[in-house]
Amino acid sequence: MNPEKKLIRIIVADDHPLFRSGLIKTIQENPDYLIVGESSTGADALEQVRNLKPEIVILDISMPEMNGLEVTKIINKEMLNTKVIILTMYKDEDYFNEAINLDVSAYILKDCATREILNCLEVVLGGEYYFSPEVLKFLLKRKHKKSSLQNEHPGLKDLTVAEKQVLERVAENKTSKEIADELFISVRTVQNHRNNICNKLNLKGYNKLLQFAIFNRHII
């Protein structure tokens, strides 16, 4: 280890002690990595991230009190500047898409995590994204769906940043009031954005925007 090199601080959160300890042992094979915290619950992991401000947090999706994706949402909302690596035992497309929408830095399957974690950390620290090979099919499928959606609704490319923010929240089934409060704008402004989105996407009829947004929530 270079004495002048700053150690990369990492928190590992998983509710299975044996798995967690095995992963930590593997990470510690690299002397440039420092485990500054470990946790068995999502809520505790979040508090550790807030207090310790690590460069990286490794989160299992399934944890008591708060799952890994819920923790990631709060990390993003509070702009805690910690890269998130998601662990999961599920080869589930919905989980994968939700994680991608949260802009996680990596998504790895637990059954190969100890083999992949050191490579994953190196990739993530280099500013790139890492996905276990077995879930790459979900990424390709997602790209194909997004391309098809843009071909069907070319107006998606014309949406403003504000309109995209509104559309994303409509996809979460939030009301105009909830969207207005979250974006610090008026309800009337939200309604104007919704009308503009409908015009650009040629969506006509009651609740068509909501139907469109929810159906395509993973890729818009």
C-alpha positions in Angstrom: 0.0 0.0 0.0 1.2 3.5 -0.9 1.4 5.4 2.4 0.4 8.6 0.6 -2.6 7.0 -1.1 -6.0 7.7 0.5 -7.8 4.6 1.6 -11.2 3.9 -0.1 -13.7 3.7 2.8 -16.5 1.1 2.3 -19.6 0.1 4.3 -21.1 -3.4 3.8 -24.7 -4.0 4.6 -26.3 -7.5 4.5 -28.5 -9.3 7.0 -26.7 -12.6 6.6 -23.6 -12.5 9.0 -21.6 -15.3 7.3 -22.1 -13.9 3.8 -21.3 -10.3 5.1 -18.1 -11.5 6.8 -17.0 -13.5 3.8 -17.5 -10.5 1.5 -15.6 -8.2 3.9 -12.7 -10.7 4.1 -12.5 -10.7 0.3 -12.5 -6.9 0.1 -9.8 -6.7 2.7 -7.5 -8.6 0.4 -6.9 -5.2 -1.2 -4.9 -3.0 1.2 -6.3 0.1 -0.4 -9.8 -0.6 0.9 -10.9 0.1 4.4 -14.1 -1.3 5.8 -15.4 1.5 8.1 -18.8 0.0 8.9 -21.0 -3.1 8.5 -24.7 -3.5 9.1 -27.5 -6.0 9.1 -30.3 -3.5 8.5 -31.1 -0.9 5.9 -31.9 1.8 8.5 -28.6 1.3 10.3 -26.7 1.3 7.0 -28.2 4.6 6.1 -27.2 6.2 9.4 -23.7 4.9 8.9 -23.5 6.4 5.4 -24.7 9.7 6.8 -22.2 9.7 9.6 -19.1 8.1 8.0 -19.6 9.4 4.5 -17.8 6.4 2.7 -16.8 6.4 -0.9 -18.8 3.2 -1.4 -21.7 1.4 0.3 -22.6 -2.2 -0.6 -26.3 -2.8 0.0 -28.3 -6.0 -0.1 -31.7 -5.5 -1.6 -33.5 -7.6 1.0 -32.8 -6.3 4.5 -35.0 -5.6 7.6 -36.4 -2.2 8.4 -35.4 -0.7 5.0 -34.3 -2.5 1.8 -31.3 -1.6 -0.2 -33.3 0.3 -2.9 -35.1 2.4 -0.3 -31.7 3.3 1.2 -30.4 4.2 -2.2 -33.4 6.5 -2.8 -32.6 8.4 0.4 -28.8 8.5 -0.4 -29.7 10.1 -3.8 -32.2 12.5 -2.3 -29.8 13.7 0.4 -27.0 13.9 -2.1 -24.6 12.0 0.2 -22.0 11.5 -2.6 -21.6 7.8 -1.9 -21.5 5.3 -4.7 -24.0 2.4 -4.3 -23.3 -1.2 -5.2 -26.4 -3.4 -5.0 -26.3 -7.0 -4.0 -29.2 -9.4 -4.7 -29.9 -13.1 -4.8 -32.8 -12.4 -7.2 -32.4 -12.5 -11.0 -35.4 -10.2 -11.2 -36.0 -7.7 -14.0 -38.1 -5.4 -12.0 -35.5 -5.1 -9.2 -32.9 -4.5 -11.8 -34.8 -1.8 -13.6 -35.6 0.0 -10.3 -31.9 -0.1 -9.4 -30.9 1.3 -12.8 -33.4 4.1 -12.4 -31.7 5.0 -9.1 -28.4 5.2 -11.0 -26.6 2.6 -8.8 -23.0 2.1 -9.7 -23.2 -1.7 -9.8 -25.6 -4.5 -9.5 -24.2 -7.9 -8.7 -25.7 -11.3 -7.8 -24.8 -12.7 -4.4 -24.0 -16.2 -5.6 -20.9 -14.8 -7.4 -20.3 -11.6 -5.4 -17.1 -12.9 -3.7 -15.6 -13.7 -7.1 -16.7 -10.4 -8.7 -16.5 -7.8 -5.9 -12.8 -6.8 -6.3 -13.2 -6.3 -10.0 -16.5 -4.5 -9.4 -14.9 -2.1 -7.0 -12.1 -1.3 -9.4 -14.6 -0.6 -12.2 -16.8 1.6 -10.0 -13.9 3.6 -8.7 -12.9 4.2 -12.3 -16.2 5.9 -12.8 -17.8 3.1 -14.8 -20.8 0.8 -14.1 -20.6 -2.8 -13.3 -23.2 -5.5 -13.7 -23.0 -9.3 -13.2 -22.9 -11.0 -16.5 -26.1 -12.9 -15.8 -28.2 -9.6 -15.5 -26.7 -8.0 -18.7 -29.7 -9.5 -20.6 -31.9 -7.1 -18.6 -29.8 -4.2 -19.6 -30.0 -5.1 -23.3 -33.8 -5.7 -23.0 -34.1 -2.3 -21.4 -32.2 -0.5 -24.1 -34.3 -2.3 -26.8 -37.5 -1.2 -25.0 -36.3 2.4 -24.7 -35.4 2.5 -28.4 -38.8 1.1 -29.4 -40.5 3.6 -27.1 -38.6 6.5 -28.6 -39.5 5.4 -32.1 -43.2 5.2 -31.1 -43.1 8.5 -29.3 -40.4 10.7 -30.8 -41.7 13.6 -28.8 -39.9 12.0 -25.8 -36.7 13.6 -27.1 -38.3 17.0 -27.0 -39.3 17.0 -23.3 -37.7 19.6 -21.2 -35.8 18.7 -18.0 -38.8 19.9 -16.0 -41.2 17.9 -18.1 -39.0 14.8 -17.6 -39.0 15.3 -13.9 -42.8 15.5 -13.8 -43.2 12.5 -16.1 -40.9 10.4 -13.8 -43.1 11.3 -10.8 -46.3 10.6 -12.7 -44.9 7.1 -13.3 -44.6 6.8 -9.5 -48.4 7.5 -9.4 -47.9 10.8 -7.5 -50.6 13.5 -7.6 -50.0 16.9 -9.0 -49.9 18.3 -5.4 -47.3 15.7 -4.4 -45.2 16.5 -7.5 -45.5 20.3 -6.9 -44.4 19.9 -3.3 -41.4 17.7 -4.3 -40.2 20.0 -7.1 -41.0 23.2 -5.2 -43.3 24.5 -8.0 -47.0 25.3 -8.1 -49.8 22.8 -8.9 -50.7 24.9 -11.9 -47.1 24.6 -13.2 -47.3 20.9 -12.8 -50.6 20.8 -14.7 -49.0 22.9 -17.5 -46.1 20.5 -17.7 -48.5 17.5 -17.9 -50.5 19.2 -20.7 -47.2 19.9 -22.6 -46.1 16.3 -22.2 -49.4 15.0 -23.5 -49.2 17.3 -26.5 -45.6 16.2 -27.3 -46.4 12.5 -26.9 -49.8 12.8 -28.6 -51.6 11.3 -25.6 -55.3 12.1 -25.6 -58.0 11.1 -23.2 -58.5 10.9 -19.5 -55.7 9.3 -17.6 -53.7 8.5 -20.8 -50.6 10.2 -19.4 -50.8 8.2 -16.1 -51.4 4.9 -18.1 -48.4 5.7 -20.4 -46.1 6.6 -17.5 -46.9 3.7 -15.3 -46.7 1.1 -18.1 -43.3 2.5 -19.2 -42.1 3.5 -15.7 -38.9 1.5 -15.9 -37.6 3.1 -19.1 -38.9 6.7 -19.4 
